[in-house]
Amino acid sequence: MPRATNGPASRSRRKKTIEKAKGFRGRRSKLFRYAKNAVMKAQYWAFRDRKTRKRNFRMLWQQRINAAARAHGLTYSRFIEGLKACGIDLDRKVLSDIAIKDEGAFKVLVAKAQVALASKPGVPKAAHAA
């Protein structure tokens, strides 16, 4: 009597891996032995880079805000400090979007941040002039 190998389950498992590898080049999309490794690495990179993408977008937003704030005579850190001081709670994604699409609104935000910084206690007035 032949040994039981659970063939249908093994075949379906291999088939799933081959389907995930669709679009890969050469034997990585055709042969299970190579597709298994390719899919495993692809999933590892996908998981890792979902985190990296969040980091990269935050850096991009900060650079855009910094460029727009400097055009109005404030640095990024002083601008964010001023917004916090006057109680404006906008995240960096929204601030970046405003800086790109609506310069008038961003100018108003910069003005409010400068007023809040000027009225902040314990900060020398020379620091605001920059």
N, CA, C and O atoms as CSV, one atom per row, in Angstrom:
chain,resi,resn,atom,element,x,y,z
A,1,MET,N,N,0.846,-1.194,0.000
A,1,MET,CA,C,0.000,0.000,0.000
A,1,MET,C,C,0.890,1.255,0.000
A,1,MET,O,O,1.825,1.350,0.795
A,2,PRO,N,N,0.599,2.224,-0.896
A,2,PRO,CA,C,1.434,3.432,-0.962
A,2,PRO,C,C,1.216,4.326,0.254
A,2,PRO,O,O,0.166,4.300,0.897
A,3,ARG,N,N,2.232,5.108,0.539
A,3,ARG,CA,C,2.126,5.992,1.707
A,3,ARG,C,C,1.218,7.181,1.391
A,3,ARG,O,O,1.114,7.606,0.240
A,4,ALA,N,N,0.567,7.709,2.418
A,4,ALA,CA,C,-0.313,8.874,2.249
A,4,ALA,C,C,0.547,10.138,2.292
A,4,ALA,O,O,1.357,10.304,3.204
A,5,THR,N,N,0.377,11.026,1.314
A,5,THR,CA,C,1.229,12.218,1.226
A,5,THR,C,C,0.464,13.528,1.378
A,5,THR,O,O,1.059,14.606,1.387
A,6,ASN,N,N,-0.852,13.430,1.497
A,6,ASN,CA,C,-1.684,14.642,1.591
A,6,ASN,C,C,-1.452,15.531,0.370
A,6,ASN,O,O,-1.268,16.742,0.490
A,7,GLY,N,N,-1.466,14.907,-0.795
A,7,GLY,CA,C,-1.159,15.578,-2.062
A,7,GLY,C,C,-2.007,16.802,-2.373
A,7,GLY,O,O,-1.453,17.837,-2.742
A,8,PRO,N,N,-3.345,16.726,-2.236
A,8,PRO,CA,C,-4.151,17.906,-2.588
A,8,PRO,C,C,-3.791,19.147,-1.768
A,8,PRO,O,O,-3.746,20.251,-2.310
A,9,ALA,N,N,-3.537,18.978,-0.473
A,9,ALA,CA,C,-3.184,20.128,0.372
A,9,ALA,C,C,-1.821,20.683,-0.017
A,9,ALA,O,O,-1.629,21.898,-0.079
A,10,SER,N,N,-0.875,19.781,-0.277
A,10,SER,CA,C,0.467,20.228,-0.677
A,10,SER,C,C,0.411,20.977,-1.994
A,10,SER,O,O,1.052,22.016,-2.157
A,11,ARG,N,N,-0.358,20.446,-2.934
A,11,ARG,CA,C,-0.470,21.080,-4.240
A,11,ARG,C,C,-1.118,22.462,-4.126
A,11,ARG,O,O,-0.679,23.413,-4.772
A,12,SER,N,N,-2.167,22.568,-3.299
A,12,SER,CA,C,-2.833,23.873,-3.168
A,12,SER,C,C,-1.934,24.883,-2.481
A,12,SER,O,O,-1.960,26.068,-2.814
A,13,ARG,N,N,-1.135,24.422,-1.520
A,13,ARG,CA,C,-0.200,25.325,-0.851
A,13,ARG,C,C,0.851,25.832,-1.833
A,13,ARG,O,O,1.181,27.017,-1.854
A,14,ARG,N,N,1.369,24.914,-2.647
A,14,ARG,CA,C,2.372,25.313,-3.644
A,14,ARG,C,C,1.762,26.235,-4.688
A,14,ARG,O,O,2.396,27.189,-5.139
A,15,LYS,N,N,0.527,25.940,-5.064
A,15,LYS,CA,C,-0.153,26.742,-6.072
A,15,LYS,C,C,-0.346,28.177,-5.577
A,15,LYS,O,O,-0.185,29.129,-6.341
A,16,LYS,N,N,-0.693,28.326,-4.292
A,16,LYS,CA,C,-0.864,29.668,-3.709
A,16,LYS,C,C,0.426,30.462,-3.783
A,16,LYS,O,O,0.420,31.648,-4.115
A,17,THR,N,N,1.546,29.792,-3.468
A,17,THR,CA,C,2.845,30.472,-3.517
A,17,THR,C,C,3.183,30.881,-4.943
A,17,THR,O,O,3.672,31.987,-5.172
A,18,ILE,N,N,2.927,30.000,-5.900
A,18,ILE,CA,C,3.198,30.309,-7.307
A,18,ILE,C,C,2.331,31.489,-7.767
A,18,ILE,O,O,2.796,32.338,-8.527
A,19,GLU,N,N,1.082,31.543,-7.313
A,19,GLU,CA,C,0.198,32.650,-7.681
A,19,GLU,C,C,0.700,33.974,-7.097
A,19,GLU,O,O,0.608,35.017,-7.745
A,20,LYS,N,N,1.229,33.926,-5.873
A,20,LYS,CA,C,1.780,35.148,-5.268
A,20,LYS,C,C,3.007,35.630,-6.036
A,20,LYS,O,O,3.310,36.823,-6.059
A,21,ALA,N,N,3.717,34.671,-6.674
A,21,ALA,CA,C,4.944,35.018,-7.400
A,21,ALA,C,C,4.666,35.427,-8.841
A,21,ALA,O,O,5.600,35.639,-9.613
A,22,LYS,N,N,3.407,35.538,-9.206
A,22,LYS,CA,C,3.063,35.926,-10.582
A,22,LYS,C,C,3.643,37.308,-10.859
A,22,LYS,O,O,3.483,38.226,-10.055
A,23,GLY,N,N,4.310,37.451,-11.983
A,23,GLY,CA,C,4.911,38.727,-12.329
A,23,GLY,C,C,6.393,38.793,-12.023
A,23,GLY,O,O,7.085,39.694,-12.495
A,24,PHE,N,N,6.890,37.839,-11.232
A,24,PHE,CA,C,8.327,37.790,-11.004
A,24,PHE,C,C,8.988,37.252,-12.277
A,24,PHE,O,O,8.326,36.638,-13.114
A,25,ARG,N,N,10.301,37.489,-12.418
A,25,ARG,CA,C,10.996,37.113,-13.642
A,25,ARG,C,C,11.536,35.685,-13.572
A,25,ARG,O,O,12.015,35.234,-12.531
A,26,GLY,N,N,11.447,34.989,-14.699
A,26,GLY,CA,C,12.097,33.687,-14.863
A,26,GLY,C,C,11.566,32.610,-13.942
A,26,GLY,O,O,10.364,32.528,-13.689
A,27,ARG,N,N,12.475,31.782,-13.439
A,27,ARG,CA,C,12.075,30.625,-12.648
A,27,ARG,C,C,11.452,31.028,-11.314
A,27,ARG,O,O,10.797,30.211,-10.668
A,28,ARG,N,N,11.650,32.288,-10.893
A,28,ARG,CA,C,11.077,32.729,-9.615
A,28,ARG,C,C,9.551,32.760,-9.669
A,28,ARG,O,O,8.895,32.753,-8.628
A,29,SER,N,N,8.982,32.795,-10.874
A,29,SER,CA,C,7.530,32.804,-10.990
A,29,SER,C,C,6.976,31.446,-11.425
A,29,SER,O,O,5.761,31.245,-11.432
A,30,LYS,N,N,7.856,30.521,-11.786
A,30,LYS,CA,C,7.386,29.246,-12.344
A,30,LYS,C,C,7.609,28.057,-11.410
A,30,LYS,O,O,6.755,27.176,-11.307
A,31,LEU,N,N,8.746,28.036,-10.736
A,31,LEU,CA,C,9.122,26.855,-9.956
A,31,LEU,C,C,8.973,27.127,-8.462
A,31,LEU,O,O,9.445,28.142,-7.950
A,32,PHE,N,N,8.308,26.204,-7.776
A,32,PHE,CA,C,7.986,26.404,-6.364
A,32,PHE,C,C,9.229,26.663,-5.523
A,32,PHE,O,O,9.234,27.548,-4.667
A,33,ARG,N,N,10.268,25.901,-5.766
A,33,ARG,CA,C,11.486,26.007,-4.952
A,33,ARG,C,C,12.033,27.444,-4.942
A,33,ARG,O,O,12.487,27.929,-3.906
A,34,TYR,N,N,11.989,28.107,-6.074
A,34,TYR,CA,C,12.517,29.464,-6.189
A,34,TYR,C,C,11.451,30.512,-5.856
A,34,TYR,O,O,11.757,31.577,-5.319
A,35,ALA,N,N,10.210,30.194,-6.182
A,35,ALA,CA,C,9.111,31.128,-5.900
A,35,ALA,C,C,8.916,31.299,-4.399
A,35,ALA,O,O,8.598,32.390,-3.925
A,36,LYS,N,N,9.108,30.211,-3.655
A,36,LYS,CA,C,8.922,30.255,-2.206
A,36,LYS,C,C,9.846,31.298,-1.574
A,36,LYS,O,O,9.419,32.108,-0.751
A,37,ASN,N,N,11.104,31.263,-1.972
A,37,ASN,CA,C,12.079,32.215,-1.444
A,37,ASN,C,C,11.777,33.637,-1.906
A,37,ASN,O,O,11.875,34.585,-1.127
A,38,ALA,N,N,11.408,33.779,-3.189
A,38,ALA,CA,C,11.121,35.104,-3.739
A,38,ALA,C,C,9.924,35.740,-3.043
A,38,ALA,O,O,9.948,36.929,-2.727
A,39,VAL,N,N,8.878,34.952,-2.803
A,39,VAL,CA,C,7.670,35.466,-2.139
A,39,VAL,C,C,7.977,35.836,-0.693
A,39,VAL,O,O,7.513,36.860,-0.192
A,40,MET,N,N,8.761,34.996,-0.031
A,40,MET,CA,C,9.107,35.272,1.367
A,40,MET,C,C,9.865,36.604,1.483
A,40,MET,O,O,9.580,37.404,2.374
A,41,LYS,N,N,10.820,36.836,0.590
A,41,LYS,CA,C,11.576,38.092,0.613
A,41,LYS,C,C,10.682,39.273,0.266
A,41,LYS,O,O,10.787,40.338,0.873
A,42,ALA,N,N,9.795,39.080,-0.719
A,42,ALA,CA,C,8.897,40.162,-1.133
A,42,ALA,C,C,7.988,40.572,0.024
A,42,ALA,O,O,7.754,41.762,0.235
A,43,GLN,N,N,7.478,39.602,0.771
A,43,GLN,CA,C,6.611,39.919,1.904
A,43,GLN,C,C,7.391,40.605,3.022
A,43,GLN,O,O,6.871,41.498,3.691
A,44,TYR,N,N,8.627,40.192,3.221
A,44,TYR,CA,C,9.487,40.827,4.222
A,44,TYR,C,C,9.715,42.294,3.875
A,44,TYR,O,O,9.609,43.171,4.732
A,45,TRP,N,N,10.032,42.550,2.592
A,45,TRP,CA,C,10.287,43.930,2.160
A,45,TRP,C,C,9.013,44.765,2.223
A,45,TRP,O,O,9.053,45.936,2.600
A,46,ALA,N,N,7.883,44.163,1.854
A,46,ALA,CA,C,6.615,44.895,1.860
A,46,ALA,C,C,6.273,45.341,3.282
A,46,ALA,O,O,5.861,46.481,3.495
A,47,PHE,N,N,6.445,44.443,4.252
A,47,PHE,CA,C,6.152,44.776,5.645
A,47,PHE,C,C,7.082,45.887,6.124
A,47,PHE,O,O,6.638,46.861,6.732
A,48,ARG,N,N,8.371,45.731,5.846
A,48,ARG,CA,C,9.362,46.716,6.280
A,48,ARG,C,C,9.093,48.086,5.645
A,48,ARG,O,O,9.164,49.116,6.315
A,49,ASP,N,N,8.785,48.081,4.357
A,49,ASP,CA,C,8.666,49.341,3.645
A,49,ASP,C,C,7.340,50.049,3.872
A,49,ASP,O,O,7.213,51.235,3.565
A,50,ARG,N,N,6.344,49.335,4.410
A,50,ARG,CA,C,5.128,50.048,4.824
A,50,ARG,C,C,5.457,50.994,5.969
A,50,ARG,O,O,4.874,52.073,6.075
A,51,LYS,N,N,6.384,50.595,6.821
A,51,LYS,CA,C,6.831,51.469,7.914
A,51,LYS,C,C,7.695,52.606,7.361
A,51,LYS,O,O,7.558,53.761,7.765
A,52,THR,N,N,8.584,52.258,6.432
A,52,THR,CA,C,9.495,53.250,5.859
A,52,THR,C,C,8.735,54.337,5.120
A,52,THR,O,O,9.116,55.507,5.164
A,53,ARG,N,N,7.651,53.952,4.436
A,53,ARG,CA,C,6.878,54.927,3.671
A,53,ARG,C,C,6.319,56.022,4.580
A,53,ARG,O,O,6.313,57.196,4.209
A,54,LYS,N,N,5.852,55.639,5.764
A,54,LYS,CA,C,5.327,56.625,6.716
A,54,LYS,C,C,6.419,57.609,7.123
A,54,LYS,O,O,6.183,58.813,7.219
A,55,ARG,N,N,7.632,57.072,7.364
A,55,ARG,CA,C,8.776,57.904,7.729
A,55,ARG,C,C,9.130,58.870,6.610
A,55,ARG,O,O,9.372,60.054,6.848
A,56,ASN,N,N,9.159,58.351,5.382
A,56,ASN,CA,C,9.554,59.168,4.237
A,56,ASN,C,C,8.563,60.301,3.983
A,56,ASN,O,O,8.964,61.424,3.675
A,57,PHE,N,N,7.272,60.009,4.113
A,57,PHE,CA,C,6.280,61.055,3.887
A,57,PHE,C,C,6.372,62.135,4.950
A,57,PHE,O,O,6.238,63.318,4.637
A,58,ARG,N,N,6.599,61.754,6.197
A,58,ARG,CA,C,6.730,62.763,7.253
A,58,ARG,C,C,7.925,63.678,6.971
A,58,ARG,O,O,7.837,64.891,7.158
A,59,MET,N,N,9.045,63.096,6.519
A,59,MET,CA,C,10.219,63.910,6.181
A,59,MET,C,C,9.917,64.865,5.026
A,59,MET,O,O,10.336,66.022,5.043
A,60,LEU,N,N,9.187,64.371,4.023
A,60,LEU,CA,C,8.829,65.208,2.883
A,60,LEU,C,C,7.965,66.389,3.333
A,60,LEU,O,O,8.197,67.527,2.926
A,61,TRP,N,N,6.960,66.107,4.181
A,61,TRP,CA,C,6.090,67.180,4.677
A,61,TRP,C,C,6.902,68.216,5.459
A,61,TRP,O,O,6.681,69.418,5.315
A,62,GLN,N,N,7.843,67.748,6.286
A,62,GLN,CA,C,8.662,68.675,7.059
A,62,GLN,C,C,9.504,69.557,6.143
A,62,GLN,O,O,9.649,70.753,6.397
A,63,GLN,N,N,10.058,68.979,5.082
A,63,GLN,CA,C,10.870,69.765,4.151
A,63,GLN,C,C,10.027,70.825,3.448
A,63,GLN,O,O,10.478,71.956,3.264
A,64,ARG,N,N,8.820,70.468,3.059
A,64,ARG,CA,C,7.938,71.428,2.386
A,64,ARG,C,C,7.542,72.561,3.325
A,64,ARG,O,O,7.534,73.730,2.937
A,65,ILE,N,N,7.214,72.201,4.570
A,65,ILE,CA,C,6.826,73.224,5.552
A,65,ILE,C,C,8.007,74.135,5.829
A,65,ILE,O,O,7.844,75.353,5.911
A,66,ASN,N,N,9.186,73.565,5.972
A,66,ASN,CA,C,10.390,74.337,6.247
A,66,ASN,C,C,10.660,75.336,5.124
A,66,ASN,O,O,10.960,76.501,5.384
A,67,ALA,N,N,10.552,74.873,3.869
A,67,ALA,CA,C,10.808,75.758,2.725
A,67,ALA,C,C,9.810,76.913,2.707
A,67,ALA,O,O,10.183,78.063,2.474
A,68,ALA,N,N,8.529,76.596,2.957
A,68,ALA,CA,C,7.503,77.638,2.941
A,68,ALA,C,C,7.669,78.596,4.119
A,68,ALA,O,O,7.480,79.803,3.965
A,69,ALA,N,N,8.021,78.071,5.287
A,69,ALA,CA,C,8.198,78.917,6.469
A,69,ALA,C,C,9.406,79.844,6.292
A,69,ALA,O,O,9.350,81.019,6.655
A,70,ARG,N,N,10.490,79.312,5.738
A,70,ARG,CA,C,11.682,80.139,5.512
A,70,ARG,C,C,11.419,81.249,4.504
A,70,ARG,O,O,12.021,82.320,4.581
A,71,ALA,N,N,10.528,80.994,3.564
A,71,ALA,CA,C,10.163,82.034,2.592
A,71,ALA,C,C,9.469,83.202,3.289
A,71,ALA,O,O,9.448,84.319,2.772
A,72,HIS,N,N,8.906,82.938,4.459
A,72,HIS,CA,C,8.235,83.984,5.239
A,72,HIS,C,C,9.047,84.412,6.462
A,72,HIS,O,O,8.540,85.135,7.320
A,73,GLY,N,N,10.301,83.971,6.545
A,73,GLY,CA,C,11.196,84.457,7.586
A,73,GLY,C,C,11.191,83.684,8.893
A,73,GLY,O,O,11.606,84.216,9.923
A,74,LEU,N,N,10.729,82.437,8.873
A,74,LEU,CA,C,10.758,81.595,10.079
A,74,LEU,C,C,11.386,80.250,9.720
A,74,LEU,O,O,11.283,79.793,8.581
A,75,THR,N,N,12.032,79.625,10.695
A,75,THR,CA,C,12.505,78.264,10.467
A,75,THR,C,C,11.365,77.300,10.795
A,75,THR,O,O,10.361,77.676,11.400
A,76,TYR,N,N,11.551,76.058,10.382
A,76,TYR,CA,C,10.540,75.026,10.620
A,76,TYR,C,C,10.246,74.863,12.119
A,76,TYR,O,O,9.089,74.860,12.540
A,77,SER,N,N,11.306,74.730,12.908
A,77,SER,CA,C,11.111,74.462,14.331
A,77,SER,C,C,10.434,75.636,15.041
A,77,SER,O,O,9.572,75.438,15.898
A,78,ARG,N,N,10.830,76.862,14.678
A,78,ARG,CA,C,10.201,78.047,15.287
A,78,ARG,C,C,8.734,78.166,14.847
A,78,ARG,O,O,7.876,78.571,15.632
A,79,PHE,N,N,8.458,77.814,13.594
A,79,PHE,CA,C,7.089,77.861,13.087
A,79,PHE,C,C,6.194,76.882,13.852
A,79,PHE,O,O,5.094,77.238,14.276
A,80,ILE,N,N,6.676,75.644,14.024
A,80,ILE,CA,C,5.897,74.622,14.757
A,80,ILE,C,C,5.720,75.039,16.204
A,80,ILE,O,O,4.647,74.860,16.780
A,81,GLU,N,N,6.780,75.600,16.800
A,81,GLU,CA,C,6.698,76.084,18.184
A,81,GLU,C,C,5.646,77.186,18.301
A,81,GLU,O,O,4.869,77.205,19.255
A,82,GLY,N,N,5.621,78.095,17.341
A,82,GLY,CA,C,4.643,79.182,17.347
A,82,GLY,C,C,3.221,78.678,17.191
A,82,GLY,O,O,2.305,79.178,17.843
A,83,LEU,N,N,3.032,77.679,16.320
A,83,LEU,CA,C,1.692,77.114,16.147
A,83,LEU,C,C,1.205,76.448,17.430
A,83,LEU,O,O,0.041,76.585,17.808
A,84,LYS,N,N,2.103,75.728,18.094
A,84,LYS,CA,C,1.733,75.087,19.362
A,84,LYS,C,C,1.392,76.139,20.423
A,84,LYS,O,O,0.455,75.968,21.202
A,85,ALA,N,N,2.165,77.224,20.439
A,85,ALA,CA,C,1.952,78.288,21.429
A,85,ALA,C,C,0.596,78.963,21.241
A,85,ALA,O,O,-0.037,79.356,22.220
A,86,CYS,N,N,0.148,79.103,20.004
A,86,CYS,CA,C,-1.148,79.762,19.793
A,86,CYS,C,C,-2.291,78.761,19.667
A,86,CYS,O,O,-3.418,79.144,19.355
A,87,GLY,N,N,-2.008,77.477,19.908
A,87,GLY,CA,C,-3.066,76.472,20.001
A,87,GLY,C,C,-3.610,75.982,18.671
A,87,GLY,O,O,-4.744,75.505,18.610
A,88,ILE,N,N,-2.831,76.088,17.608
A,88,ILE,CA,C,-3.270,75.564,16.313
A,88,ILE,C,C,-2.744,74.140,16.176
A,88,ILE,O,O,-1.535,73.917,16.117
A,89,ASP,N,N,-3.664,73.184,16.125
A,89,ASP,CA,C,-3.281,71.768,16.067
A,89,ASP,C,C,-3.540,71.199,14.678
A,89,ASP,O,O,-4.520,70.485,14.463
A,90,LEU,N,N,-2.656,71.519,13.741
A,90,LEU,CA,C,-2.722,70.939,12.403
A,90,LEU,C,C,-1.545,69.989,12.248
A,90,LEU,O,O,-0.424,70.310,12.642
A,91,ASP,N,N,-1.798,68.831,11.680
A,91,ASP,CA,C,-0.677,67.911,11.492
A,91,ASP,C,C,0.164,68.325,10.279
A,91,ASP,O,O,-0.227,69.193,9.498
A,92,ARG,N,N,1.318,67.685,10.145
A,92,ARG,CA,C,2.281,68.101,9.133
A,92,ARG,C,C,1.779,67.859,7.717
A,92,ARG,O,O,2.126,68.598,6.796
A,93,LYS,N,N,0.966,66.829,7.544
A,93,LYS,CA,C,0.410,66.551,6.218
A,93,LYS,C,C,-0.467,67.713,5.750
A,93,LYS,O,O,-0.363,68.157,4.606
A,94,VAL,N,N,-1.323,68.196,6.635
A,94,VAL,CA,C,-2.229,69.297,6.295
A,94,VAL,C,C,-1.441,70.591,6.108
A,94,VAL,O,O,-1.703,71.346,5.172
A,95,LEU,N,N,-0.480,70.850,6.992
A,95,LEU,CA,C,0.345,72.058,6.859
A,95,LEU,C,C,1.086,72.065,5.525
A,95,LEU,O,O,1.168,73.098,4.860
A,96,SER,N,N,1.619,70.919,5.141
A,96,SER,CA,C,2.331,70.806,3.877
A,96,SER,C,C,1.400,71.091,2.703
A,96,SER,O,O,1.770,71.782,1.753
A,97,ASP,N,N,0.205,70.555,2.781
A,97,ASP,CA,C,-0.777,70.769,1.712
A,97,ASP,C,C,-1.160,72.248,1.607
A,97,ASP,O,O,-1.284,72.792,0.510
A,98,ILE,N,N,-1.345,72.883,2.760
A,98,ILE,CA,C,-1.668,74.315,2.768
A,98,ILE,C,C,-0.500,75.117,2.183
A,98,ILE,O,O,-0.709,76.046,1.402
A,99,ALA,N,N,0.714,74.758,2.559
A,99,ALA,CA,C,1.898,75.478,2.074
A,99,ALA,C,C,2.003,75.418,0.552
A,99,ALA,O,O,2.431,76.384,-0.079
A,100,ILE,N,N,1.614,74.291,-0.035
A,100,ILE,CA,C,1.717,74.127,-1.480
A,100,ILE,C,C,0.553,74.794,-2.205
A,100,ILE,O,O,0.752,75.505,-3.190
A,101,LYS,N,N,-0.667,74.561,-1.713
A,101,LYS,CA,C,-1.855,74.945,-2.483
A,101,LYS,C,C,-2.444,76.308,-2.142
A,101,LYS,O,O,-3.105,76.921,-2.980
A,102,ASP,N,N,-2.210,76.795,-0.911
A,102,ASP,CA,C,-2.857,78.042,-0.494
A,102,ASP,C,C,-1.859,78.909,0.265
A,102,ASP,O,O,-1.806,78.878,1.495
A,103,GLU,N,N,-1.068,79.683,-0.480
A,103,GLU,CA,C,-0.012,80.473,0.147
A,103,GLU,C,C,-0.565,81.556,1.068
A,103,GLU,O,O,0.066,81.901,2.068
A,104,GLY,N,N,-1.730,82.088,0.742
A,104,GLY,CA,C,-2.340,83.111,1.590
A,104,GLY,C,C,-2.678,82.580,2.971
A,104,GLY,O,O,-2.410,83.233,3.979
A,105,ALA,N,N,-3.265,81.398,3.014
A,105,ALA,CA,C,-3.612,80.784,4.302
A,105,ALA,C,C,-2.346,80.460,5.094
A,105,ALA,O,O,-2.312,80.620,6.314
A,106,PHE,N,N,-1.298,80.000,4.385
A,106,PHE,CA,C,-0.050,79.682,5.082
A,106,PHE,C,C,0.575,80.947,5.658
A,106,PHE,O,O,1.153,80.920,6.745
A,107,LYS,N,N,0.459,82.053,4.928
A,107,LYS,CA,C,0.995,83.325,5.406
A,107,LYS,C,C,0.289,83.746,6.699
A,107,LYS,O,O,0.923,84.261,7.620
A,108,VAL,N,N,-1.032,83.521,6.760
A,108,VAL,CA,C,-1.798,83.826,7.975
A,108,VAL,C,C,-1.307,82.966,9.140
A,108,VAL,O,O,-1.157,83.455,10.260
A,109,LEU,N,N,-1.058,81.678,8.868
A,109,LEU,CA,C,-0.546,80.786,9.922
A,109,LEU,C,C,0.818,81.258,10.423
A,109,LEU,O,O,1.081,81.248,11.626
A,110,VAL,N,N,1.679,81.669,9.500
A,110,VAL,CA,C,3.011,82.164,9.884
A,110,VAL,C,C,2.876,83.413,10.742
A,110,VAL,O,O,3.584,83.565,11.738
A,111,ALA,N,N,1.969,84.307,10.360
A,111,ALA,CA,C,1.762,85.542,11.136
A,111,ALA,C,C,1.290,85.217,12.549
A,111,ALA,O,O,1.766,85.803,13.521
A,112,LYS,N,N,0.350,84.277,12.656
A,112,LYS,CA,C,-0.150,83.889,13.986
A,112,LYS,C,C,0.966,83.253,14.820
A,112,LYS,O,O,1.073,83.500,16.021
A,113,ALA,N,N,1.797,82.431,14.167
A,113,ALA,CA,C,2.912,81.793,14.879
A,113,ALA,C,C,3.900,82.848,15.366
A,113,ALA,O,O,4.410,82.743,16.482
A,114,GLN,N,N,4.178,83.861,14.552
A,114,GLN,CA,C,5.118,84.918,14.941
A,114,GLN,C,C,4.574,85.727,16.115
A,114,GLN,O,O,5.323,86.078,17.027
A,115,VAL,N,N,3.280,86.023,16.098
A,115,VAL,CA,C,2.660,86.757,17.212
A,115,VAL,C,C,2.746,85.929,18.488
A,115,VAL,O,O,3.073,86.458,19.550
A,116,ALA,N,N,2.458,84.650,18.394
A,116,ALA,CA,C,2.515,83.775,19.567
A,116,ALA,C,C,3.937,83.665,20.101
A,116,ALA,O,O,4.139,83.631,21.315
A,117,LEU,N,N,4.925,83.609,19.211
A,117,LEU,CA,C,6.327,83.540,19.643
A,117,LEU,C,C,6.754,84.836,20.327
A,117,LEU,O,O,7.489,84.811,21.315
A,118,ALA,N,N,6.292,85.967,19.798
A,118,ALA,CA,C,6.673,87.255,20.371
A,118,ALA,C,C,6.100,87.435,21.773
A,118,ALA,O,O,6.720,88.071,22.625
A,119,SER,N,N,4.917,86.874,22.010
A,119,SER,CA,C,4.280,87.035,23.326
A,119,SER,C,C,4.650,85.907,24.289
A,119,SER,O,O,4.168,85.878,25.422
A,120,LYS,N,N,5.489,84.992,23.853
A,120,LYS,CA,C,5.882,83.878,24.692
A,120,LYS,C,C,6.887,84.343,25.749
A,120,LYS,O,O,7.878,84.989,25.410
A,121,PRO,N,N,6.647,84.026,27.017
A,121,PRO,CA,C,7.567,84.482,28.053
A,121,PRO,C,C,8.890,83.706,28.049
A,121,PRO,O,O,8.936,82.527,27.700
A,122,GLY,N,N,9.944,84.388,28.440
A,122,GLY,CA,C,11.238,83.735,28.607
A,122,GLY,C,C,12.033,83.548,27.328
A,122,GLY,O,O,13.080,82.901,27.343
A,123,VAL,N,N,11.555,84.102,26.217
A,123,VAL,CA,C,12.297,83.982,24.971
A,123,VAL,C,C,12.793,85.373,24.591
A,123,VAL,O,O,11.993,86.304,24.499
A,124,PRO,N,N,14.101,85.533,24.367
A,124,PRO,CA,C,14.621,86.856,24.020
A,124,PRO,C,C,14.033,87.363,22.717
A,124,PRO,O,O,13.778,86.587,21.796
A,125,LYS,N,N,13.818,88.675,22.645
A,125,LYS,CA,C,13.183,89.279,21.464
A,125,LYS,C,C,14.057,89.165,20.220
A,125,LYS,O,O,13.535,89.141,19.105
A,126,ALA,N,N,15.390,89.094,20.389
A,126,ALA,CA,C,16.302,88.990,19.252
A,126,ALA,C,C,16.077,87.690,18.482
A,126,ALA,O,O,16.335,87.624,17.280
A,127,ALA,N,N,15.593,86.656,19.178
A,127,ALA,CA,C,15.367,85.372,18.518
A,127,ALA,C,C,14.234,85.430,17.524
A,127,ALA,O,O,14.177,84.607,16.610
A,128,HIS,N,N,13.318,86.393,17.678
A,128,HIS,CA,C,12.175,86.511,16.790
A,128,HIS,C,C,12.500,87.283,15.534
A,128,HIS,O,O,11.803,87.140,14.530
A,129,ALA,N,N,13.522,88.084,15.559
A,129,ALA,CA,C,13.831,88.981,14.453
A,129,ALA,C,C,14.361,88.229,13.235
A,129,ALA,O,O,14.337,88.767,12.128
A,130,ALA,N,N,14.833,87.012,13.414
A,130,ALA,CA,C,15.422,86.253,12.315
A,130,ALA,C,C,14.431,85.901,11.282
A,130,ALA,O,O,14.775,85.260,10.290
